[in-house]
Amino acid sequence: MTHIIAVANQKGGVGKTTTAVNLAASLAATKRRVLLVDLDAQGNATMGVGVDKYALKVTARDVLLEQAPTADGVRFLPALGFSVLPANADMTEAEIKLREMAAGDFQLKLALEQVAGLFDYVILDCPPALSKLTVNAFVAADGVLIPMQCEYYALEGLTALVDTIQKIKRVINPKLEIEGLLRTMFDPRNNLSNDVSAQLIQHFGDKVYRSIVPRNVRLAEAPSHGLPAISYDPLSAGAKAYLALAGEVLRRHDGGQIPLD
């Protein structure tokens, strides 16, 4: 059964796209069939897997606005072992037009139903805002994975995000849960980081992933080469952190069993 995870945080610069790309790649490395969906007009996830966002014929925008079947937009990436539904600046138009559609909150859910059976996991890279596109992701998803830096303002933004998730769960999507909270760009030498980390564990318990993504140069370099960290430098601390995260995700959903070739 397909499990859909929205990677979301309305605060930018927290490692959201890095998490979406590297979780998709790490799950694919365990022989899962994975689709990465880019919902951000910046197209960073698209570029981060080596797809030229300026040369796309069909994007997530076309799929959301029912101008193309979902399968026409999905591209398999043989070198990386997973698929992507890419995006570019056209997503700005989708954001506007979704507001005018009668079932505007359900367009992504309907689009994914066309291909869901082809994938074990669908990873949604959401825009850095609680926008119409983010609402679409929450309506379609089974869970929300929240990447966050352990800093003071992160906690304030987290409250608004959790409130939105709870509202979507109550009104539209009763199966929606917080998948987990991922501590990113973590520096254990920073007292504030450790304090905020402790508060997260106190409030969210086992919803906080044990895996922690450190500040890592190789992880930061990988997108400029159009590669996830596991392909760019599999021995880097960043790559190892996301493989560990994938292991946690798998253990929570299917016991972590890796299919045999």
MOPEHU-V727361 format. One record per residue. N is the residue number from 1. PHI is phi in whole degrees, 0 to 359 (999 if undefined). PSI is psi in degrees with one decimal (999 if undefined). NEAR is the number of other C-alpha atoms within 10 Angstrom. Layout:
BEGIN
N|PHI|PSI|NEAR ; N|PHI|PSI|NEAR
END
This chain:
BEGIN
1|999|135.5|9 ; 2|290|133.9|16 ; 3|247|124.4|15 ; 4|252|123.8|26 ; 5|241|122.0|25 ; 6|268|124.9|26 ; 7|262|111.0|30 ; 8|218|145.2|29 ; 9|192|124.7|28 ; 10|290|-12.7|20 ; 11|273|129.7|20 ; 12|281|163.5|13 ; 13|74|23.7|14 ; 14|254|2.7|22 ; 15|92|24.1|22 ; 16|296|-54.7|25 ; 17|293|-38.8|27 ; 18|303|-41.2|26 ; 19|292|-44.5|25 ; 20|300|-48.2|27 ; 21|296|-47.2|28 ; 22|283|-28.6|27 ; 23|291|-41.9|28 ; 24|301|-46.0|30 ; 25|294|-39.5|29 ; 26|289|-37.8|28 ; 27|294|-39.0|24 ; 28|296|-32.5|20 ; 29|293|-18.7|19 ; 30|264|18.0|17 ; 31|74|16.3|15 ; 32|279|150.5|19 ; 33|272|117.7|19 ; 34|234|138.3|27 ; 35|240|125.8|28 ; 36|260|123.8|27 ; 37|249|120.6|28 ; 38|268|116.8|29 ; 39|249|10.5|31 ; 40|255|129.3|28 ; 41|299|-19.4|21 ; 42|289|-22.7|17 ; 43|65|26.9|23 ; 44|291|-37.8|23 ; 45|295|-37.3|33 ; 46|299|-49.9|26 ; 47|292|-32.0|21 ; 48|290|-12.9|20 ; 49|249|16.9|26 ; 50|84|17.1|18 ; 51|258|131.1|20 ; 52|284|110.0|15 ; 53|291|-15.1|19 ; 54|271|-6.3|11 ; 55|241|26.3|8 ; 56|273|135.7|12 ; 57|268|-36.7|9 ; 58|230|130.3|20 ; 59|235|177.5|26 ; 60|301|-29.3|29 ; 61|299|-46.4|29 ; 62|297|-37.9|20 ; 63|291|-45.3|23 ; 64|296|-34.4|27 ; 65|267|12.1|19 ; 66|60|34.5|14 ; 67|260|-1.5|12 ; 68|199|145.4|16 ; 69|297|149.7|16 ; 70|303|-41.2|22 ; 71|300|-29.9|14 ; 72|291|-25.0|14 ; 73|270|-21.2|20 ; 74|283|131.5|20 ; 75|238|126.6|16 ; 76|276|136.6|14 ; 77|250|93.3|13 ; 78|303|-39.1|8 ; 79|293|-25.9|10 ; 80|257|-19.9|18 ; 81|84|12.8|18 ; 82|215|175.1|23 ; 83|249|159.7|22 ; 84|223|141.0|26 ; 85|256|102.7|24 ; 86|280|169.3|28 ; 87|212|160.6|29 ; 88|211|-159.9|24 ; 89|298|-16.3|15 ; 90|299|-17.6|16 ; 91|295|-21.8|23 ; 92|298|-39.5|15 ; 93|294|-39.8|13 ; 94|299|-41.7|22 ; 95|303|-42.2|21 ; 96|288|-47.0|12 ; 97|288|-27.6|15 ; 98|297|-29.4|20 ; 99|291|-22.4|13 ; 100|266|-9.5|10 ; 101|271|141.6|12 ; 102|301|-39.5|9 ; 103|248|39.9|10 ; 104|301|-28.3|19 ; 105|282|-13.1|21 ; 106|252|3.0|19 ; 107|296|-40.7|21 ; 108|292|-41.5|26 ; 109|302|-46.1|18 ; 110|295|-39.0|18 ; 111|294|-41.7|20 ; 112|289|-27.4|20 ; 113|298|-23.5|13 ; 114|289|-25.5|12 ; 115|232|-1.4|15 ; 116|305|-38.1|18 ; 117|295|-12.9|12 ; 118|274|-8.1|14 ; 119|228|148.9|17 ; 120|274|-38.2|17 ; 121|226|138.0|21 ; 122|241|123.5|25 ; 123|252|121.7|25 ; 124|257|118.0|31 ; 125|269|106.7|28 ; 126|274|157.1|28 ; 127|293|157.6|26 ; 128|280|57.0|17 ; 129|193|154.3|16 ; 130|274|70.8|16 ; 131|260|-177.8|13 ; 132|298|-35.0|18 ; 133|292|-38.6|26 ; 134|293|-40.4|25 ; 135|300|-42.5|20 ; 136|303|-42.5|23 ; 137|297|-42.8|30 ; 138|292|-33.6|31 ; 139|290|-35.0|25 ; 140|277|-24.4|26 ; 141|276|158.5|25 ; 142|270|-30.7|20 ; 143|207|160.9|21 ; 144|243|123.1|24 ; 145|262|124.3|24 ; 146|249|105.3|25 ; 147|278|139.6|26 ; 148|204|144.5|24 ; 149|279|147.0|22 ; 150|273|78.5|26 ; 151|223|168.1|17 ; 152|302|-51.0|12 ; 153|290|-17.9|10 ; 154|297|-37.2|17 ; 155|293|-38.3|16 ; 156|296|-45.2|10 ; 157|293|-30.4|14 ; 158|296|-36.2|17 ; 159|300|-45.5|10 ; 160|296|-39.4|14 ; 161|294|-44.7|19 ; 162|297|-38.6|16 ; 163|299|-41.8|11 ; 164|295|-43.1|15 ; 165|299|-44.1|19 ; 166|295|-36.6|17 ; 167|293|-44.7|14 ; 168|298|-41.4|19 ; 169|298|-42.1|16 ; 170|287|-37.2|12 ; 171|262|-37.5|9 ; 172|237|-46.1|15 ; 173|233|85.9|17 ; 174|296|-17.0|13 ; 175|275|-8.7|13 ; 176|293|131.3|22 ; 177|226|162.7|19 ; 178|283|113.3|18 ; 179|296|-46.4|20 ; 180|170|164.2|21 ; 181|249|129.8|24 ; 182|247|122.0|24 ; 183|278|120.5|25 ; 184|243|160.7|23 ; 185|48|43.0|20 ; 186|275|134.0|19 ; 187|237|105.2|17 ; 188|294|-12.9|12 ; 189|280|-10.7|8 ; 190|268|118.8|11 ; 191|298|-38.9|12 ; 192|297|-42.2|14 ; 193|302|-44.0|19 ; 194|293|-37.1|16 ; 195|294|-46.9|13 ; 196|295|-39.1|18 ; 197|301|-43.0|18 ; 198|295|-37.7|14 ; 199|294|-40.2|14 ; 200|300|-46.4|18 ; 201|295|-37.8|15 ; 202|297|-41.3|11 ; 203|274|-32.8|10 ; 204|246|-7.2|13 ; 205|56|-127.5|13 ; 206|283|2.1|12 ; 207|287|-17.7|15 ; 208|276|119.4|21 ; 209|298|143.4|18 ; 210|290|-31.5|16 ; 211|294|136.3|19 ; 212|233|131.6|20 ; 213|266|117.2|25 ; 214|277|166.7|16 ; 215|294|127.7|15 ; 216|211|122.8|14 ; 217|297|-42.5|11 ; 218|295|-35.5|18 ; 219|295|-38.3|23 ; 220|287|-30.7|14 ; 221|283|-31.3|15 ; 222|306|-44.0|19 ; 223|300|-31.5|22 ; 224|292|-15.6|12 ; 225|259|3.4|14 ; 226|67|34.4|19 ; 227|223|146.5|23 ; 228|290|161.4|33 ; 229|299|-34.6|30 ; 230|295|-24.9|24 ; 231|269|-35.0|18 ; 232|286|-47.3|17 ; 233|206|86.3|17 ; 234|297|-17.0|15 ; 235|266|-1.4|12 ; 236|290|157.8|15 ; 237|297|-36.0|19 ; 238|295|-45.3|27 ; 239|298|-42.7|25 ; 240|295|-37.0|19 ; 241|295|-41.4|22 ; 242|284|-28.8|27 ; 243|295|-38.5|24 ; 244|294|-40.3|19 ; 245|299|-45.3|23 ; 246|302|-39.0|23 ; 247|299|-40.8|20 ; 248|295|-42.8|17 ; 249|299|-44.1|18 ; 250|294|-40.0|17 ; 251|296|-33.7|12 ; 252|288|-27.9|11 ; 253|249|-32.6|10 ; 254|216|28.3|9 ; 255|75|2.2|11 ; 256|74|15.9|14 ; 257|287|129.3|11 ; 258|262|120.8|14 ; 259|301|145.1|8 ; 260|275|144.6|6 ; 261|294|999|4
END
